């Protein structure tokens, strides 16, 4: 059985939550049953299947966020939160 496609909000809605310098705060749930991005109470919540081992969850977060924004993963930079559930990403 194929995995369902992740639930992604519109790119404009995600970009609207970034600050003036293009930084976006995320709340991440690694090891989730399903992948997706949700905007809850003005905050971006990201769920990924990858476990938080050797940066796999961070890579999955960047990949999913890039897909939602319609850009390449190399255009996104993890600024803060490599080992935390709260992350700060610069949008490129």
Secondary structure by P-SEA (a helix, b strand, c coil): ccccccccccaaaaaaaccccbbbbbbbbcccccccccccccbbbbbbccccccaaaaaaaaaaaaaaaccccccccccccccccbbbbbcc
